[in-house]
């Protein structure tokens, strides 16, 4: 296979640091040691005429993105005889200002332009590829994987302490945009807390930064967990998450919306990495990879289904440990970059062919 030269325009904020999705989808995979003899990669917030085969532009790229900026970078890349690959991990065309307050028609124009004009599109899921095919038929699907170099070698904690049985810890991790997904299952969480008083602790990472989400959880035994400020950026966050958190049960609710139908199973992989028994909404994001009652528990989006799954995993220690162990084994055998890293290079090769 030809050695490729690539330049990544990663998505970033005002601080010019890569977003977590940029690390997961581009920077960690393309700089993995397994690809070191097959690809040369540079990255940054601008394209300065580097001699490369392709420029990969990530999602919205920059906080001040505009149609003019997108046109300028595309014309510059093409004028120099390079290719432009557009990388997406979400159905950004279905995003609304209600889901992200900063989102506007300007962002939608940029996405439509790049989809139509890019020489190829790199996506995470078959559902997202199907959604975007009307805009560009040159699409490659590369499922997410975790960089094994960032994963702490954690093991499940004992249910017992020298002072007796400890609390069962039920955790949720998600960005602020997932507040509605979490509140969807609050009745089930309240039911579990009522049926098992003083036995449970709920731990929340990320989403509870929204005051309204935390207010909705009032009365539950909730603890909000924060990394230190220097551990917020993805590589150190992943080390922190996999070394510091010890969840018996992990939650991944997803409302059935156009945006969520195209989402990936990245939360499943994160929960596998901490050896948690996960409960997952049974939509497209998780049903293709989670094996029900083997590597996780798939449920319909209703309170009774979530309550049943919670109750069984709370009372059945063996089932909980089995799901957690199988999930961890699945991650390390099939969904790390050591296992799948070459798929990124194959996808780029196909788009450049």
C-alpha positions, 0 to 999 in steps of 0.5 A: 500500500502506498505511503500516504501524506496527510494533513488534519485540520482538527476541530477546535475551540478558541484555545486552539486545542483539539476537541475530544472527537478529533483525538478519537477519530483522527489524531490518535488513529492516524498517529498510532505506532501501527501506522508509523511506516505507512503514513506521514501525518501533520495537523493544525488549525490551518493548511499552509500548502504542505505537500500532502496527498490529502487534507482531512477537515474535521466536522466544523473545524474552527469556531468562526467557520463560515461558508467563505472559509470553507470555500477558501480552504477547498479551493486552496487544496484543489489548486495545489492538486490535493484532495479534501476529505471531510470527516464527520462523526454525527449527523450535523445536518440534523443538529438544531439550535435547541440542541446546541445554542451556538448552532446556526444556519451558517453551520448548516451551510458549511456542512452542506457545502463540504459534503457536496464538494469534498473528494470523499467523506469519512464517517462512523456508522452505516446509519450516518453513511446512509443519511449522507449518501444523497450529498456525496456517494464517496463515503467510507465507514470506520467504526470508532476504536479506543487507543489502548495506550490511554487505557488504565488496566482497571479491574472491578472492585469488590462488593465488600469492604472491611466495614461491610457491603459497599454501595453499588455505584451507577454511573453516567458520562456524557456531554451537556447535549445529552441532558435530555437523554439522562432525564428520560430515565430519571423515573427509573433511577428514582424507582431503583433508589426507592427500592434500594435505600442506602444501597446505591450511589449515582455518579455523573460525569459531564452532563450535570454541568447543566444546572437544569439537569442537576436540579432534575436529579434532586433527591437522588444520591448523586455525586458529580465527578470532575477531573482536574482541569489539566485532565480535561483534554481527551488523552489525559481525560481517558487516563483519568476516567479509566483509572479513577472511576469504579462503576458497577453499572453504567447507563447509556440512554439515547432518545429516538431522534434523527440525530441520535439514530446516526450516533456511534457506540463510543459510550459502549467502548468507554464503559467497556474500558472501565469494566462496567455492566452497561445498560444501553438504549436499543436503537441503532447506536448500540444494537449493532455492537452490544450483545444483549445479556452478553456484553451489555443490556439492551432496553427499549426507551420506557421506564419499566424496561429501564427499571427491570434492567437496573433491578436485575443488575443491582441484585445479581452480582454474578450477572453484573460481573459477567457482563462487565468481563465480557465487555472488557474482553470485547473491547480489547479483542476487537475495538482498540486501535491495535486491532483496527488501526489499519482500517483508517488507512484503508478508508483513506486509500479508498477515498484517494483511489 
